[in-house]
Amino acid sequence: MNARSTAGTVALVGCGRLGSAILEGWLKTGAVAARDLIILTPSGKPAAEAARALGARVNPPLAALTGARTLVLAVKPAKWREALGPLVGALNPEAVIVSVMAGVAAADIRAVAARPVARVMPTTAVAQGRGVAALWSDQGEARETARSLFHAMAEVVDLDLEDHIDVATATAGSAPAFIHAFVQALARAGEAEGLSADAATRLARGALRSAGAGVETGEPLETLIARIASPGGTTRAGLDAMTANGDLDRAAEAAVRAAVQRARSF
């Protein structure tokens, strides 16, 4: 994908793990050109330095924010007021705020910024142009501005309710780590059955890539499962063991519920 954003000059506030992933995705896909970027970060970050080399402005005087039509707030939720407050006076009056923070309500951000707000929860795979991003806003301009920032590097999923952002955070934003943990557990199980640690890890990682290739077809998950799990075969035996007594569903529900509760505690 290679579609330019319609967000104009973009100010990215925060360049931690998620902010850096977003920045890398913009540069990889061309959604936002480096020359259209202002990056505000309290410490040096490799992604910011790479963008600087391509023409981005890193930590310029606050007066530069007058030219920014979009501000992406990618700081830790506990620090957002401290980060946003000093910027509001310098920000373009027509700017849109796009928050990628968990657990911070749009109304609270709007009360400080006095500007339209959209909330987006992307996965860090936006860095490779292969992410997914949940999007919510009750303001059309903000929603479309946010969509233009992410659609080139993520599948954008619109949400009807702001409360669903926290659920999306758990279902997608946190889920890659859940899936990696399961693959790690599969590797350990393979090792316990006699594989070397290296072989078990490589096979489990390869299985994850194979599963991802299946998902890319867009076919229903039930179809993808049925294609591999023949009746009476080895895969069906393993699936039956995982789902016995509802263990698989309970594990997934526990992980999502805990992540949602954590997001709502910020």
C-alpha positions as semicolon CSV with decimal commas, in nm:
position;residue;x (nm);y (nm);z (nm)
1;M;0,000;0,000;0,000
2;N;0,124;0,349;-0,078
3;A;-0,139;0,617;-0,032
4;R;-0,062;0,962;0,099
5;S;-0,251;1,085;0,401
6;T;-0,476;1,389;0,379
7;A;-0,374;1,496;0,731
8;G;-0,132;1,768;0,618
9;T;0,169;1,835;0,837
10;V;0,162;1,586;1,125
11;A;0,306;1,636;1,472
12;L;0,387;1,308;1,649
13;V;0,410;1,350;2,026
14;G;0,591;1,053;2,177
15;C;0,822;0,808;2,003
16;G;0,818;0,504;2,229
17;R;0,739;0,154;2,103
18;L;0,404;0,238;1,947
19;G;0,499;0,589;1,835
20;S;0,812;0,453;1,667
21;A;0,612;0,176;1,497
22;I;0,366;0,433;1,361
23;L;0,650;0,654;1,241
24;E;0,822;0,361;1,069
25;G;0,494;0,264;0,902
26;W;0,436;0,615;0,767
27;L;0,782;0,624;0,615
28;K;0,761;0,268;0,478
29;T;0,423;0,318;0,310
30;G;0,466;0,683;0,217
31;A;0,144;0,769;0,402
32;V;0,321;1,067;0,560
33;A;0,638;1,204;0,405
34;A;0,927;1,282;0,637
35;R;0,923;1,647;0,528
36;D;0,564;1,671;0,659
37;L;0,656;1,542;1,005
38;I;0,724;1,717;1,333
39;I;0,842;1,476;1,603
40;L;0,840;1,567;1,970
41;T;1,030;1,322;2,189
42;P;1,208;1,378;2,521
43;S;1,486;1,134;2,434
44;G;1,667;1,024;2,121
45;K;1,497;0,739;1,934
46;P;1,633;0,551;1,631
47;A;1,305;0,594;1,439
48;A;1,306;0,968;1,501
49;E;1,668;0,998;1,390
50;A;1,594;0,800;1,074
51;A;1,305;1,036;1,001
52;R;1,525;1,338;1,071
53;A;1,774;1,214;0,812
54;L;1,491;1,212;0,559
55;G;1,378;1,567;0,641
56;A;1,156;1,545;0,948
57;R;1,182;1,814;1,214
58;V;1,266;1,669;1,557
59;N;1,196;1,882;1,865
60;P;1,173;2,213;1,679
61;P;1,056;2,534;1,856
62;L;0,689;2,509;1,955
63;A;0,604;2,779;1,702
64;A;0,647;2,511;1,434
65;L;0,324;2,349;1,556
66;T;0,125;2,631;1,397
67;G;0,170;2,453;1,066
68;A;0,056;2,112;1,192
69;R;-0,296;2,014;1,090
70;T;-0,285;1,690;1,290
71;L;-0,132;1,600;1,625
72;V;-0,089;1,232;1,707
73;L;-0,068;1,176;2,081
74;A;0,140;0,863;2,146
75;V;0,262;0,915;2,502
76;K;0,201;0,696;2,806
77;P;-0,155;0,743;2,932
78;A;-0,037;0,866;3,272
79;K;0,165;1,144;3,105
80;W;-0,078;1,278;2,847
81;R;-0,186;1,597;3,026
82;E;0,174;1,686;3,100
83;A;0,264;1,628;2,735
84;L;-0,035;1,794;2,567
85;G;-0,097;2,094;2,791
86;P;0,207;2,302;2,690
87;L;0,141;2,241;2,319
88;V;-0,219;2,359;2,295
89;G;-0,143;2,729;2,274
90;A;0,095;2,680;1,982
91;L;-0,123;2,435;1,791
92;N;-0,313;2,533;1,478
93;P;-0,673;2,621;1,578
94;E;-0,804;2,384;1,309
95;A;-0,582;2,091;1,405
96;V;-0,723;1,746;1,478
97;I;-0,600;1,537;1,772
98;V;-0,551;1,164;1,709
99;S;-0,491;0,965;2,026
100;V;-0,335;0,618;2,022
101;M;-0,344;0,591;2,401
102;A;-0,538;0,326;2,588
103;G;-0,784;0,427;2,855
104;V;-0,798;0,805;2,791
105;A;-1,143;0,928;2,689
106;A;-1,183;1,155;2,390
107;A;-1,390;1,397;2,598
108;D;-1,102;1,443;2,842
109;I;-0,858;1,516;2,560
110;R;-1,107;1,751;2,394
111;A;-1,152;1,939;2,720
112;V;-0,780;2,017;2,725
113;A;-0,717;2,063;2,352
114;A;-1,049;2,225;2,247
115;R;-1,015;2,050;1,911
116;P;-1,173;1,748;1,737
117;V;-1,047;1,413;1,865
118;A;-1,026;1,063;1,719
119;R;-0,905;0,756;1,901
120;V;-0,710;0,484;1,723
121;M;-0,566;0,162;1,863
122;P;-0,315;0,017;1,615
123;T;-0,095;-0,288;1,645
124;T;0,281;-0,243;1,623
125;A;0,280;-0,432;1,290
126;V;0,195;-0,096;1,134
127;A;0,575;-0,061;1,126
128;Q;0,579;-0,324;0,850
129;G;0,264;-0,189;0,684
130;R;0,071;-0,496;0,801
131;G;-0,115;-0,378;1,109
132;V;-0,475;-0,352;1,216
133;A;-0,620;-0,041;1,376
134;A;-0,946;0,015;1,561
135;L;-1,091;0,363;1,503
136;W;-1,355;0,563;1,687
137;S;-1,465;0,925;1,677
138;D;-1,798;1,098;1,701
139;Q;-1,664;1,379;1,482
140;G;-1,654;1,308;1,110
141;E;-1,353;1,524;1,025
142;A;-1,143;1,371;1,300
143;R;-1,246;1,018;1,201
144;E;-1,149;1,069;0,837
145;T;-0,822;1,239;0,926
146;A;-0,730;0,944;1,148
147;R;-0,832;0,696;0,881
148;S;-0,606;0,868;0,627
149;L;-0,310;0,830;0,864
150;F;-0,351;0,456;0,911
151;H;-0,527;0,301;0,612
152;A;-0,204;0,259;0,413
153;M;-0,038;0,054;0,688
154;A;-0,329;-0,117;0,863
155;E;-0,671;-0,265;0,817
156;V;-0,885;0,007;0,978
157;V;-1,183;-0,125;1,174
158;D;-1,451;0,132;1,264
159;L;-1,609;0,101;1,607
160;D;-1,957;0,220;1,698
161;L;-1,885;0,297;2,063
162;E;-1,586;0,455;2,232
163;D;-1,603;0,193;2,508
164;H;-1,516;-0,066;2,246
165;I;-1,169;0,086;2,205
166;D;-1,060;-0,087;2,526
167;V;-1,196;-0,418;2,400
168;A;-1,020;-0,364;2,067
169;T;-0,698;-0,296;2,257
170;A;-0,723;-0,639;2,418
171;T;-0,854;-0,823;2,110
172;A;-0,598;-0,683;1,866
173;G;-0,346;-0,449;2,024
174;S;-0,245;-0,692;2,300
175;A;-0,330;-1,011;2,114
176;P;-0,007;-1,049;1,913
177;A;0,175;-1,098;2,245
178;F;-0,088;-1,354;2,350
179;I;-0,039;-1,539;2,021
180;H;0,341;-1,526;2,049
181;A;0,314;-1,664;2,402
182;F;0,104;-1,954;2,273
183;V;0,356;-2,025;1,996
184;Q;0,630;-2,019;2,258
185;A;0,431;-2,271;2,461
186;L;0,395;-2,492;2,150
187;A;0,771;-2,482;2,103
188;R;0,825;-2,589;2,464
189;A;0,572;-2,870;2,417
190;G;0,754;-2,989;2,104
191;E;1,082;-2,986;2,293
192;A;0,923;-3,186;2,574
193;E;0,826;-3,449;2,314
194;G;1,186;-3,485;2,199
195;L;1,265;-3,206;1,952
196;S;1,576;-2,997;2,003
197;A;1,510;-2,647;2,137
198;D;1,623;-2,496;1,805
199;A;1,409;-2,725;1,592
200;A;1,103;-2,677;1,813
201;T;1,134;-2,298;1,802
202;R;1,190;-2,283;1,427
203;L;0,897;-2,515;1,359
204;A;0,663;-2,325;1,589
205;R;0,762;-1,989;1,436
206;G;0,713;-2,138;1,090
207;A;0,367;-2,255;1,192
208;L;0,283;-1,898;1,293
209;R;0,391;-1,772;0,951
210;S;0,180;-2,042;0,786
211;A;-0,122;-1,943;0,994
212;G;-0,068;-1,579;0,899
213;A;-0,059;-1,672;0,530
214;G;-0,396;-1,841;0,573
215;V;-0,545;-1,536;0,739
216;E;-0,426;-1,320;0,448
217;T;-0,665;-1,507;0,216
218;G;-0,960;-1,346;0,395
219;E;-1,140;-1,678;0,435
220;P;-1,345;-1,739;0,751
221;L;-1,143;-1,872;1,043
222;E;-1,371;-2,176;1,063
223;T;-1,282;-2,259;0,701
224;L;-0,910;-2,224;0,768
225;I;-0,934;-2,453;1,069
226;A;-1,142;-2,714;0,883
227;R;-0,896;-2,717;0,593
228;I;-0,619;-2,841;0,826
229;A;-0,819;-3,038;1,084
230;S;-0,939;-3,348;0,900
231;P;-1,188;-3,563;1,093
232;G;-1,000;-3,826;1,290
233;G;-0,661;-3,673;1,212
234;T;-0,377;-3,545;1,427
235;T;-0,484;-3,180;1,411
236;R;-0,839;-3,263;1,518
237;A;-0,703;-3,465;1,811
238;G;-0,494;-3,164;1,922
239;L;-0,784;-2,922;1,882
240;D;-1,012;-3,149;2,082
241;A;-0,753;-3,158;2,360
242;M;-0,723;-2,777;2,362
243;T;-1,096;-2,717;2,368
244;A;-1,185;-2,988;2,618
245;N;-1,386;-2,845;2,908
246;G;-1,375;-2,501;2,746
247;D;-1,009;-2,450;2,842
248;L;-0,915;-2,260;2,525
249;D;-1,211;-2,022;2,546
250;R;-1,149;-1,962;2,915
251;A;-0,784;-1,875;2,854
252;A;-0,874;-1,630;2,575
253;E;-1,155;-1,473;2,778
254;A;-0,929;-1,432;3,081
255;A;-0,657;-1,262;2,874
256;V;-0,898;-1,023;2,701
257;R;-1,086;-0,942;3,023
258;A;-0,767;-0,865;3,213
259;A;-0,637;-0,641;2,935
260;V;-0,970;-0,453;2,914
261;Q;-0,975;-0,400;3,289
262;R;-0,620;-0,271;3,280
263;A;-0,700;-0,028;2,998
264;R;-0,996;0,107;3,194
265;S;-0,783;0,161;3,504
266;F;-0,565;0,434;3,348
